[in-house]
């Protein structure tokens, strides 16, 4: 698996360097400007990361990387782990930048900030993993399993609509916001990411086809 | 000695197509031409064999080992040229080969370079800049460089120029020289396999309609013309016939049997000629029911 990970990082290095370069530009601006707090930077880099992952992922699909690698003498578990490690390593670079910014913004170095960073890290990786799961479900079988993802989105939309109609949205949003900056929120989002990653691996190794 | 591969009751079902139940094997030292029209299931069979698609049921063994994706050591023994050639597109052919070399202990850089030279393949060019033919050549070099014992070739000459086609045939002949390797070669272009194949398997609508030694096929199948004044006759082993008055032209899948019957019927002006493998394939795939019954 390590040769695969090394290869993927090497092959996408231009994209990674470009993304980190943008993140560093934001870093300099955030460090220079008092009005930019740490979480402004965290959100900015998270959006940059999502855009970069979308481009890298679509390039990978276009080139038929799964098909290419599935032909090699490696197990599906190794291929699934490759994806999990790749997105995590890429995101780890962003987390390091977040931590570095604390040097320039010592006033933000509070436990709540660190919990918030961990929460954000779990959320970002969790969302990316959900996209990966959605993609793999398309190859899970002949039935349209990927419709499950749309079903979940619909359920989420209905839940939000229900909260709005019942007048509980504000209270729930406040609860989530407070949790985000707490140890509970950080643990929950990390647990969510790890659980989704496990699910992603399970789905990948059970795919009926590795042709794309 | 175990078979190079063996399908046991393999079934793969799609909403509008079913492959199998398929029972097929290949002995080492043999080239099996896998012939069938588009959509007959050739690529699906090869995808299952290469471990890219999971069958719904049945078993596949490669040199006696199940092609279990979780125990992929069997992949060291296979070289696969698929219906689509996938590479790291922004890397040169050379770098793509270097990447692949990490996974195969038997990989020979010298042999890969020699093959590339024989195919006149520009290895320094990025994969995305290669022509269709050169992509096919790169895929062939990638599949052969670790000297696999089983070569799975899915329409490998698609896009190749005649010189490269001939070169590939020569390379494959050389590979077969030690008598231990096997080639499973899918195509719908018969002339390219007729030189190389020892045996032919014909696939139609996901089913093997005929498996035979190539020499038997060309020996047994004949076109026969004759004159006969009787009507409503059923000819032995005839897969197709045309009649104009008392003049008949039939194609027989068992020349000897048909000939015996025609002699008994007392036909006149009888002449017969051999058919090319191409012509036979057309007859087989057009009239699968007759052939299967024969």
Boltz contact constraints between the chains, C-beta under 6 A:
constraints:
  - contact:
      token1: [A, 3]
      token2: [B, 102]
      max_distance: 6.0
  - contact:
      token1: [A, 7]
      token2: [B, 99]
      max_distance: 6.0
  - contact:
      token1: [A, 11]
      token2: [B, 88]
      max_distance: 6.0
  - contact:
      token1: [A, 63]
      token2: [B, 89]
      max_distance: 6.0
  - contact:
      token1: [A, 64]
      token2: [B, 86]
      max_distance: 6.0
  - contact:
      token1: [A, 67]
      token2: [B, 86]
      max_distance: 6.0
  - contact:
      token1: [A, 68]
      token2: [B, 86]
      max_distance: 6.0
  - contact:
      token1: [A, 70]
      token2: [B, 52]
      max_distance: 6.0
  - contact:
      token1: [A, 71]
      token2: [B, 80]
      max_distance: 6.0
  - contact:
      token1: [A, 72]
      token2: [B, 103]
      max_distance: 6.0
  - contact:
      token1: [A, 73]
      token2: [B, 72]
      max_distance: 6.0
  - contact:
      token1: [A, 73]
      token2: [B, 75]
      max_distance: 6.0
  - contact:
      token1: [A, 73]
      token2: [B, 76]
      max_distance: 6.0
  - contact:
      token1: [A, 73]
      token2: [B, 103]
      max_distance: 6.0
  - contact:
      token1: [A, 75]
      token2: [B, 70]
      max_distance: 6.0
  - contact:
      token1: [A, 75]
      token2: [B, 72]
      max_distance: 6.0
  - contact:
      token1: [A, 76]
      token2: [B, 69]
      max_distance: 6.0
  - contact:
      token1: [A, 208]
      token2: [B, 54]
      max_distance: 6.0
  - contact:
      token1: [A, 209]
      token2: [B, 53]
      max_distance: 6.0
  - contact:
      token1: [A, 210]
      token2: [B, 52]
      max_distance: 6.0
  - contact:
      token1: [A, 211]
      token2: [B, 52]
      max_distance: 6.0
